[in-house]
């Protein structure tokens, strides 16, 4: 229990430092550098050979440990996750006003649970690009709020709340003249510049409430962005604990834009992972690279659904994961998850080696199944892939819920997956 709570405390710190995908990558970079990894730039030539390195592409990061004994056919062990979470992004010309209120224009990113974002103190966070070519990460702290209409003005609200994102999801940021409260200027001032110097930005909305342990016996954990910072943190933590493996190249890959389909230069459907793996194996023949990939594995870690006690009919009647009973093995016959029988056996081996209990997850046949970076990675690279993750309630809420032991259990299983077999 104490180990789980220590791990949970570190996860909470990681989440607090990661209000945007760019901040998450910066925090990963900080931890990797502290652990002796060296940053490489995509535009530079990379020195080959053994070492611990990482590369950043926008809101994505890949780190790896290459042993001195690596050959042309040394396989990869990859942990894949994603840095982004569903929510809202700041529009161009964002500062607006209505009836004395100053508001900000935002648009929906991915599939957030709209109602969960209402009446919360939220922040803007992300990156600004200035006219001198510099890029700066900023965050406002509590700054905006989506105000809900009072029940006195909508007596039927508890019979069904319907929110039009264009009409009803315009957050308030103040009162008075919008000329005195320009959003972009405020963000620029955080970086010591003027708003007129900003030539581009990628700014998201994030919840500011701190992660919290609660419930009977302190067995529950609530936080924003557990989908999917829980997996990013577990994968990174596991890699940082790994010694050099003489028989495999260990890789941590955290992509951006999974919540909107991954079809970007920093997403799992883009070329980032294949580019990095090819550069690690630079000079290797196509045949030897194919042999290395054929012997490789990828563990795609992304949060999944716990059974909801108030909506049990939405779940499979026989497979009903519960928080606190270990991470999920995610299975779908239509390959929305990439797990197959050999993958299931490998996950069982890793969990057994780690002493971790796990649970299977399948969707209710009457409901569509979500997907992950797992099938994308398997399709792009031909690497055998397994889909796993911790169980959540309220997935895609501004604030999600898991069991206090599950993040540490996932990390332990990932460590066993990355560690030498036998």
Phi, psi and omega in degrees: 000316181295321177297318179298319181290323175298316178297318181296321177299319179292321175300316179301318177297320180297315179297316180299326181276359189232062179287344177224167178299325180291322176292322178299317178295320178297320178291320174300315180300317180299315182291320178296315179298318178299330181270006174098008175280148179252136178280140172238152181255140181299332184276353180262160168287140181260133174290128180282175175102185186294152176155175177245117186222165172209156179224143181245135169231101181056242182266023179233154180214141174231131177235151181207156175240114180254122182283158177297335183274003184298140177239184181299332185251011177298126183282169178254146165244115190242134168252119181248141178209187176220148188268342186269159178224152180293149181172234185217150177237150181286132179279165165295156183046059193279340187275121181228174177215153178205118174053044176090350178266140170265130185231168178239138177274122178230160175230158186289136174244116181071216185236067180288154170282102189307310188297334181289344181269354183287145172055042174237150174275114188245167178230159168266141179206148178153211184240145173246141173246127184258166185293347175268006178090355181282151176238131184228136174274137180223157170208144187268339197072184184308123190212335185217166183204137171269102184279132178275150176289134181299149177299333178294337182257358176208083186295342182262010187300324182281358174266354178156112180262123177238122183248123172273116186297332179283327186266316192258347184249057172247103188291150174270142178233357180167190178228158177107210185275122180298337178296337180265003185218043182296128184296311183296321179296320178297316179297318180296322180298330177297335178259009178077023180234178176260154181300330180295343180273351180279125179247356177188154177203152170233097187237128179246168175260135180225147176288142181256354181294136182290148173303146188218136168270136183205183176089176180299124180070009181061046185261358184242151183225126179244138181195156167285154167065022174299329168266094017222032178293338175300320180284321177300313180296316180297315181296316179295315180300317179297315180298319182293340178270354188277133167284169175298132178260116184293345186251355183212154172263120183268133187227135170245121182233116178242112185265163173257169168067020176297325184291348178239021171109350173072003185273063180221172180294337178251009178265169183291339175276349178278184187272004190303305184295316180296323177298314183293315180297322179293323181287328174298323181260027185306134181089354180279144180293157178302321181295314181292323177297319178296322178295319179297315181293324180295333179264005185266164175227148171234132173255111179269111184254118180208144185297151178231182187267130165277156176296135180268122185294338181264352180222052184297336181292346179277359184243163174296136185293335183259336183244097186230085183296146180238140178296144179091358180246027173100164181291169184261147162256115188263127188230136175210127184293337180268014175062031167290334165243150189269358183299132170237187185298319179293323176295319178299320179293321179293321177294319177299320178297312182297316180294321177297318179295325181275351185069035185248130172283145176223166183228144174276146173234129168226156181278156168298133184300337183274356183238145177293150181260137174289183179217181187216187174285350184302302179299327179294316180293317178299320182289316183291320190246347183073017179274134176296131191229144179238137177256127182218180176160170176277157179274134179236150157262151175064038177302138182073008168286162172299340183215113185257169188226136174219177174278149186294334183271343190292319178301317179294323178295319177298317179299317179298320178293322177295319176303316180293326177295319181282333187289156177302137179285134178079000000 
